[in-house]
Amino acid sequence: MAKTVLGIAQGAKSAQRLLAKSSGAVRTQALNAIAAALREKAEYILAANISDIEAAKLNGMSESMVDRLKLSAERIEGMAAGVEAVAAMPDPLGAVLSGTTRPNGMKIQKVSVPLGVVAIIYEARPNVTSDAAALCLKSGNAVILRGGKEAINSNKAIAEIMRGAVESAGLPADCINLIEDTSRDSANELMRLNGYVDVLIPRGGAGLIRSVVENSTVPVIETGSGNCHVYIDKYADVDMAAEIVFNAKTSRPSVCNACESLIVHKDIAEKALVAVAGKLSEKNVEIIGDEITCAVLDFATPATDDDWGCEYLDYKISVKVVSDIDEAIDHISKYSTGHSECIVTEDYACAQKFLNEVDSAAVYVNASTRFTDGGEFGFGAEIGISTQKLHARGPLGLKNLTSEKYIIYGSGQIR
Amino acid sequence: MAKTVLGIAQGAKSAQRLLAKSSGAVRTQALNAIAAALREKAEYILAANISDIEAAKLNGMSESMVDRLKLSAERIEGMAAGVEAVAAMPDPLGAVLSGTTRPNGMKIQKVSVPLGVVAIIYEARPNVTSDAAALCLKSGNAVILRGGKEAINSNKAIAEIMRGAVESAGLPADCINLIEDTSRDSANELMRLNGYVDVLIPRGGAGLIRSVVENSTVPVIETGSGNCHVYIDKYADVDMAAEIVFNAKTSRPSVCNACESLIVHKDIAEKALVAVAGKLSEKNVEIIGDEITCAVLDFATPATDDDWGCEYLDYKISVKVVSDIDEAIDHISKYSTGHSECIVTEDYACAQKFLNEVDSAAVYVNASTRFTDGGEFGFGAEIGISTQKLHARGPLGLKNLTSEKYIIYGSGQIR
């Protein structure tokens, strides 16, 4: 019989107490065992994945979604290599982050420790199962995975293999847990397990994230939703601007760091809009514009107020013309999800003003928003991109899966 | 007419955008203006405080609660000096926390920025009003204060004075906001203002904190609740143990870092219990013990299961005898709120084991749990003590009122 959500959480909490005591060497060994097992049992995973794919096709899932769900020998090799890359990273635990000796002789040290039990609620992609588990294990956290129903057979196979590998390395299998019940109830229960779950990280679309933020009593790291803006300043290099917008919009439109909205200074609007639209037409990007944009680009669709806050995740972009940089920053402040924004400018003061005043996780001068990514930032694998200001902001790496505690060496001090 | 909670939050959000652009010098100047104004208008605050005190007495408030509520010339001077101390601290904003140049030439820097709008829901003590506002202002955050009804007149007077002072320094008065409606509705509304409030910090009793954790959709930093343990190990210096327990229990029983529960190794139980009880009898501390404790100390009251999780906040302590250090750590793991725990031991291995395995914000060897405090740790003023693992753990100083963002200097990079 499948374990209850509470039963799984209790098991995870017990396992985590043992995991927290393990050495970095043992955790690395467990990760390498996972990578080896994923490779060795690739056929088993592929067979499970085929049943997910068949069910998805029967349920009329779109081609692109089926592609995200689909595993192959190459993709499983990629998962294994990803786990090995996490294994090879430095141990984030046990670092002395700061320390002091007080006037009374007490030595106080702040050290890095695991968060504890990390729960991850996510959608279709089965590679998240191994990525997330690897990052959590490396950082001494037990993980509770609650994937979507579309990938349940793949996820069960992957989790089973990982649990076996963890056990073979001498750690409890319950360091890695999959909730097999993919109903809304299981997610809701997980969101309220204060005392068992230390942190909840949702990975998926805006609906999933909203539901978690609304319903969770467990602390949440909000990730992912990205209504990213590129602002072409009066002093922009128009060719550079067109290249950056084209890259930010079209290199991978379905991801959170893709550009969704373009803002253009009025003094450069005509020239910039023609240049950008020319590039975007190569990929048939639909342009949704304000009045001035539609006057310059007669093929553009008029924007409604709803467009400014919309994350299209598609070959589609909203375009607004502004009077000055302040109006651009105000517009971003009003509609951005706080993920990534870019100014294209050759002007020093405008660049500094934009960097200082735009309150997003990543603020760029003259570079594509598509760089907001753990790998691109040089952090290695990431577990998501935080758009909240508490705990961590931007790409979440291993370090962000740790907490800290103070240890105090005394000799009888009283206050 | 009093502003609505939403209206206040909108005002705070606008003000914060201006505050975020201010220099450290201006923020320091505003804080010094607040300190001067509190001193200058001390009579005005005292008059308002008298009406709170009178209402409290009419409502039958306990002597000790009335004392917490009561202001005096000295206490107002203390508030002013506290604000000046915050003013004198280094600016926590604009620090480059890390930085790297990527292979493609992009320069990525992580810089410290304000959290944004910080809301604080708190109970009786009016000095929290100036302490919290000062820490938030210094760190570039607008603050929304929602104090208890008992201190409403004092809080209104203090907030009015602070708002005037902030304005005199050239910052918007709405950097500091008091919600005058002290109903449960106003607190509940504040807890759900995602998009306006970035972080909510409750300061008060267990009931308040539970209500905030249960109901808030805004990210919360959980503070305060402290079921702190002292474990007297087999290898303890019994005299030192008695001094530490006495200090941890009786120096200020109403605070969160006071010891609530004593654990004693069986091999040292008789000697240790007699020594500790002897010291505790000086302050008439009631002892609630398990079977062995009651056998040794015949005046002890038998403990029920509820006692182990209870934060007495009084001259009362629960006592349990254990077979070994593992049982002590298991007991702490089960009942602690994760605030502060102490082992008293002369044994190296036991000390290391306790430091490694006890998962609390502050873990002590041979020192009183009463040291868990921003001032005692050398951080200056604190806004509370976090017992959660996300964002910050232990005493919350200025640094913990900041977030970070990535700024990226590019030259046309695309991905």
Interface residues (C-beta under 8 A of the other chain):
Chain A: R17 A20 K21 T100 R102 M106 I108 K110 V113 L115 G116 N194 D198 V199 V213 E214 T217 P219 V220 I221 E222 D237 M240 E243 I244 F246 N247 A248 S251 S333 L355 N356 E357 D359 S360 A361 A362 V363 Y364 V365 N366 A367 S368 R370 F371 T372 E376 F377 G378 Q388 K389 L390 H391 R393 G394 S403 E404 K405 Y406 I407 I408 Y409 G410 S411 G412 Q413 I414 R415
Chain B: R17 A20 K21 T100 R102 M106 I108 K110 V113 L115 G116 N194 D198 V199 V213 E214 T217 P219 V220 I221 E222 D237 M240 E243 I244 F246 N247 A248 S251 S333 L355 N356 E357 D359 S360 A361 A362 V363 Y364 V365 N366 A367 S368 R370 F371 T372 E376 F377 G378 Q388 K389 L390 H391 R393 G394 S403 E404 K405 Y406 I407 I408 Y409 G410 S411 G412 Q413 I414 R415
